[in-house]
């Protein structure tokens, strides 16, 4: 049997997924059930867009619940405190600058399920995070770019998120 995929994440990320799962189960399911009951009262289901919309949403919510349950079941919490304080890993903020003299950029490295680039949270599976992982303050790292080129960066700071 194929090995199940593991989902590395921070404790904060796991807690957010648990809260989302709880909301889906305790609130969203009930809301959709009520919408379906109301839509059924409108009569002919074959031409009832409210009913079809509610059924589509129900399918989405049930799929999301299964996805969340799977991610939580196979989650692996990364304890960033157990890793050297100056070493890049999941659960840490990393500040680096592109060489030779670009402005510093800071990102939090999180598990893929927690990633939100617009909030400065990048996935541990991203090319930048993969390249920086395990490196320390002062290290110069070559980060591969999608176009086949690479950019050279220097790690300036690492801290716990």
N, C-alpha and C positions, 0 to 999 in steps of 0.2 A: 504494500500500500504506500502511496506517495506520502512523503512527510508533509505535515500541515505547515503552511507559511506562518512565520512568527511576525509579530508586529511590535518592533521596539518603540518605546515611547516614554515620555516623562510621567511622573506620578500625576502631575497637574493635567496632562493630556488624558490620562486614563480616567481621572475624576470627571472631566468634561464629557467624555464619551458615555460614562455611566449616567450622568445627569441627562444627557440627550436620550439615552435608551429609556430611562425612567419616564421622561416626559412623553415619549412616543407611546409607551405601553399604558401609562395611566391617564393621559389626556387626549392625545391625538386619536387613538383607537376609538374612544367613546364619542368624540366629536364627529368622526366620520360615520360611525354607526347611526348617530342621530340624523345626519344629513341623508344617509341612504333611506332611513325610515320615512323622512319627510318627502323625499323625492318619489318614493314608491306610492305615496298617497296621491300624487298628481295623476296617476293612471297609467296609460300605455307606456311601458318601459322601453319599447323599441324606438320611440321618438322623444325620449325624455333625456335632454342634455344634462340636467342637474344630476339625474341618476348616474349617467355614464361618467360624468366628471367626478362624482363621489367614489364610484367604483375604481376609477383610475387612480385617484388619490389613495384609496385603500391599498391598492396593489403596491404603490410606491412606498407607503409607510411600512407595510409588512416586509417588503424587500429591505428597507433600511434597518428595520429591527433585526432581521437575520444577519445583515452585514455587521451591525454593531455588536451583536452577540458573538459572532465569529471573531471579530477583532479583539474583543475583551477576553474571550476564552484563550486566545493565543497571544495575548499581550506579554511583552517582556519589559519590565520596568528597568530603565537604565539609571543606576545610582551614580550621578555625576560626582558625588562627594568621594566615591571610592577610586576615582581617577585623579591622577596628579593635577593640582590646581592650575598649572600652566599648560595643560594638554587639552587640545581641542577634542570634544566628544559631544554626543547627544546630551542635551540638558545644559549646555553652556553657551554663553555669548562669546562670539569671536569678533575682534576688530582687526581688520587688515587694510593694507593700502596696496593699490596696484603700483608696481614699479615702472618707471623710476620715481615719480613724485605726484601721484594722484592723491585726492582727499581720502581720508580713512572712511571705511564703511563698517557698520556693526550689524551682525545678524545673530539670531538665536538658532541653534541647530536642534531640531526636534525630529521625532519620528514622522514618517511619511503621512500618517493619518492626522497629524497635528499641523502640518505645514500650512502657512498662510503668508506668502511672500509679501503681500501688501502691508502686513503687520510686522515685517522683518523676521518672520519665522520660516526658515528654509529646511527642506527635507534632508534627512541624513543620506538619502539616495540621490540628491542633486549632485551634479558634477563638482560644484564648489565644495560642498560639505565632504564628499568622498575624498577630494584631493587634500583638504585640510585636516581630516580626521587623523588623530594620533600625533600631529605635529605640535610644536610648542612655541611659546613667545620667542620672537627673533628668527624663527625659521623662514626661509624663502622657499616658496612652493610654486610649482608650475601647475596651473589649472587648465585642463583641456576645455576648449570651446566647441560648440556644435559645428562650426565651419571647418574644423580640423586644425585650426591654429591653437595657440595657448596664450594665457596671460600669466605673467609672473607677479606674485603678491608676496608681501611680507606680513607675518602675523605680529601685530602690535600689542594686543591684549587678549586675555582669556579670563572669563569670570563665570561664576555659576549663575544661571538664569534666575 
